[in-house]
Amino acid sequence: MLLNLVRLKYRDSPYFLEVASVTTSLSVETNVGIDAIIPFSKAHNTLEPGLGFKESTKPTITYTPLRGEDFLKSVLSPISLDAILLMTQSGWSIERVFGVCIERINDLNNASRASGPTPEKAPKYKEFRVLLKLLRQLQLEGLVEMGPGLDVNTKNLILLFKQGHNCENEIIEIKSLLNVTQQSNQFSISTNFLYTKENQLNMRARSIISVLFYLSQNIDIPEEHKKAGLITVTKTQGGEEFNWGETPGGMLFKVRFSKQKPRNAFISVPYRGAWFYIADNDLCSKSTFLLLKQLFSLQSGQRKYIGPSLTLPVGD
């Protein structure tokens, strides 16, 4: 997964493999022998029988590439709102889940330009970052809920803000950011931006490949690679290099580089003459990396077709 992030930063093709099967081969070896002992003294010669037994197992892991419908569902299709709901109800911070997975809510953009190859101009994200901070504050107070609505025909999700003694101003600010005016604190969620209704929240979720592109933006790159034009350097309106660490995704995930293999790495990969890694003490990035792996597992469905496989025997 980390290697794919680095490859995307350099606009190289990522690779997606899935474990198709794990098999184990069992081998048993036996040997029987007789050892003769001939003493140099007057003692009698002796014969000692010998018996040997050896058992070993060798697992074999088979990988298949994702392609066709499987690739479409797992990598290119937007992450479902049900999966996002599941993440928020499984102990994950709403700031982390929304900051990574949601590309847009109403007119608030979460660096939409970053859902593909690195853009040349800085994206819009600041109001979305404020929204995430407010939602996280309500979540910590137990004043925000997300769940299915009562209408079984529409199956829309509902976002509910509960009244709290000290959070009325936060709810008012959230409504202002989202440009909703209704007095009720309950909002239906839709993914259709072509059909909008007043006081409805329209959300656009990223796909797995879009999430990977987004997180790959905040990867440190060797200066010589920038000068060689191997990556796109995003610029601000003033012509300065844009800091991707200021975006919601960049605040949650960072990949560093080193000329030598890093010692304090949680995970590292060599690529283009450098080592790219997540620091072992960077708990925020480690959490986001774990979330990314869980999201990929949720998006992966049953495989209807087994294509060409890569088989790797494990062992001697």
Secondary structure, DSSP 8 states (H G I E B T S, - for coil): -HHHHHHHHTT-----EEEEEEEEEEEEEEEEEEEEE--SSSS--EEEEEEEEEEEEEEEEEEEE--HHHHIIIIISB--HHHHHHHHTTT--HHHHHHHHEEEETTEES-GGGGSS--SB----HHHHHHHHHHHHHHHTT-EEEEE-S-TTT--EEEEE---TT-HHHHHHHHHHHT---S-SEEEEE--TTS--TT-EEEEE-BHHHHHHHHHTTB---HHHHHTTSS---B-TTSSB--GGGSHHHHH--BEEESS--SSEEEEEEETTEEEEEETT-HHHHHHHHHHHHHHHHH----S---S-EEEE---
